[in-house]
Amino acid sequence: MTTSQPDSLDPLSLPPQDVGLPPSGEPPALGDLLAPAGLARTALRAVLCGDGVSRCPWSPATVGALTDHDQGWGTTPTSARGYFAALTLELVDSGLARWSQAARHDAWHLNMAGLDPRRVALFDDDDVDDLLDVPELIRNRAKIEAVVRNARACQDWEFSDWQDVLEEAEVPAPGPAPETALDLPDSTAASRRLALVLRGHGIGLVGPVTAHRWLERTGRAPGHVLGCFRAVPEAPTG
């Protein structure tokens, strides 16, 4: 996919401005983002991509980001493994630039037993050492060891156990899609409660920000902006 947005344009670093949608009501094309007036707010709204599909403004950043946006981000898991896998991806991505690590997600599945908690729970110190030598992964010992510990804590959980955790943390139903990416919070009261609940169940290295990203990834909090084709409610997949 090609876009006309230059590499030097970083919409997330721009100050907010108050600009309305085009008269057509359709999301602007990527080329329109270069217009001097209203660049900031426009750049953070849904964008019309080259394939004629409207997406969140960060999705065309990389091939990995586009794939994750279209197929993973905001998709409700249908299994206990799906919840663990989604939490693991947000844990290993924590502290890094948004979407910069999306291309590595397949490598985590490939090198960590499909992110199946029952299998990851069997990893030992030698396995962790081997993972630290895999260039496709984020070679951070603390994160990898946390993933293994978390797998051991939840390896016997069923799908309903993950739902019970969300209920225990009083996570509300997701609200409407926000107008721009600026309106997507880094954390919420629900994610702060959730981080504490997870810690109480032995799930570590998950703070309020990572917990909120997990809620966004699993469709339990709005993660797509208004106008994005993924912002439309859909049946769970995967």
KASULMO-V390236 format. One record per backbone hydrogen bond with DSSP energy under -1.0 kcal/mol. CO is the residue of the C=O (numbers start at 0). NH is the residue of the N-H. If there is no record, write none. Layout:
BEGIN
co:nh
CO:NH
CO:NH
END
This chain:
BEGIN
co:nh
5:8
9:12
10:13
21:24
27:47
29:32
30:33
31:34
35:38
37:41
38:42
41:44
43:180
46:54
47:29
48:51
52:48
53:228
54:46
55:58
57:60
61:65
62:66
63:67
64:68
65:69
66:70
67:71
67:72
71:74
78:82
79:83
80:84
81:85
82:86
83:87
84:88
85:89
86:90
87:91
88:92
92:95
96:99
100:103
101:104
103:107
104:108
105:109
106:110
107:111
108:113
111:114
112:115
115:119
116:120
118:121
119:122
123:127
124:128
125:129
126:130
127:131
129:132
130:133
133:136
137:139
139:143
140:144
141:145
142:146
143:147
144:148
145:149
146:150
147:151
148:152
149:153
153:156
157:161
158:162
159:163
160:164
161:165
162:166
163:167
164:168
165:170
166:169
177:225
179:182
180:183
187:191
188:192
189:193
190:194
191:195
192:196
193:197
194:198
195:199
196:200
197:202
198:201
206:210
207:211
208:212
209:213
210:214
211:215
212:216
213:217
214:219
214:220
215:218
216:74
224:227
227:230
END
